[in-house]
């Protein structure tokens, strides 16, 4: 791999250390952190949506606020797994966590659809497609470098 210019050098250094699979896990980790933040601190519009009561009632026995925090912590825990395994040669656990959470979130949206969530079917398909893309990436091998570097 050649480094095109000074603006992309940090990215290429990261790719050399983690590989493309590791870089993908780092991106997933950032996504999961940000998505967890949107769950932990929902906007007033999100609180008025039909998805909000479904998410808050899936963890029985907890109040709505605590239930949201349970979901947010799950997203953040998966982010930690992605960050940790991005740097390891065996990264399967990071990918398994990422796929599992996306499938679980698809199921949440499916339950919402069954309870009348207007965009539940579309959200379910979107999250399943996202999970499939992550699963496909988890099966891809690191490309072989032609410049002789490890």
N, C-alpha and C positions, 0 to 999 in steps of 0.2 A: 504494500500500500504506500502510495506516495502522499505526502502532505501538500495539499494544494497551495495554501498560503497561511500567513500568521493568524488569521481570524479563526481558522478551524483547528489549529494545533492542539488546544486543550481537549477538544472532542476526540481527535485521533489518538492522543495519549491515553485517554480513557478507554477507547476501543481496544488499544493494544494491551491494556491491563486487564480488562474484563472480558474482552471478546464481544461480538455482536449480541450473543445470547445474554451476557451479563448486562450490557447496555440496555437491552430491552427490559430486563428485570428492573433496572434502575428507573427507567421511564414509568413502568407499571407502579413501582413504589411511590413515585411522586404523584401519580394519578390517584392512587389509593389514599395517600395522605390528604390530598385536596378534596376528594370525594367524602372522606370521613369528616372533614371540617364542615362541608355543606350539610351533613346529617346532624352533627353536634349543635350547630348554630343555624337552624333553618331561618330563612327570610319569612316575613309575614305572608308573602305569596305562597311559599312552600307549605306553611302551616295551614293555609286555607284550601290547599289542594286535596283531592280525594285520596291521594296516596298517603298523606300524613297519618290519618287515623289507622290505616292498615299497618303501617310500619310500627306505630307505637303500641299496637295490640298484639303483635306477634310474639312478644316476650311476655307471657302471662304473669300477673301478679305485681308488675312494676308500673309505676306511674309513667305518663307519656314522656316526661323529660328524662327519666332514668333509662327508659327503653331506647330512646334515641342515642343516649350515651353508650349503651351496650352495643348498638350497631356501629357507632363511630369507632369504638375501641376495637371491634372486629376488623374494620377496614384498616385501622392503624397497625394492628398486629400483623396483618398480611403484608402491609407496607414494610414493616421491619423484616419479615421473612424475605421479601424481595430484595431489600437492601443487603442483607447478610449473605444470601446465596448468590448474589450478582458477582461476588468476588471469589467464589469457590469453583473448583473444577466440576464438582458434582452439584448441579443447581436444580435438580429435579424437585426437591422439597419446596423451593421457592415458586416454581411453576405450578406445582400441585396446589399450593395455597391460593395462588392467584386464580387458577381455573375454578377451584372449589367455591371461592367467594362469589365469583361472577355467576356461576350456576345457581348458587343460593339466592342471589339477588334477582335472578330471572324467575326463580320460584316465588319469591316475594311478589314480584310484579304479576305473575300468573294468578296467585291468590287474590291480588287486587283486582285483576280482570274478572275473576269469578264473582267478586263482590261488587262489581259495578264500576271499577276504575276505567274511565273512558279510553285512555291510551295504554291500558295494561297489556293488551295483546302485542302492540308495537314495541313497547318497552321490553316485554318478555323476549321477543325475537331479537331485539337489539342486543340485550345482554347475553343471550345464547350465542349470537354471532361473535360477540367480543370474546366470550369464553372459548369458542372454537378457534378463533385466530390465535389466542394465547396457547391453546393446546397444540396447534400446528407448529407454532414457533418453538415450543418445547421439544418437538421431535426433530427439529432441524439441526444438522451438525454445524459446528463452526467451520467457516470457509478456510481452506488451506491457503496459507500465504505463499506467494511466489518470490518474495524478497529474502527468504531464508531466515526471517526472524521468528522466534517462538510465539 
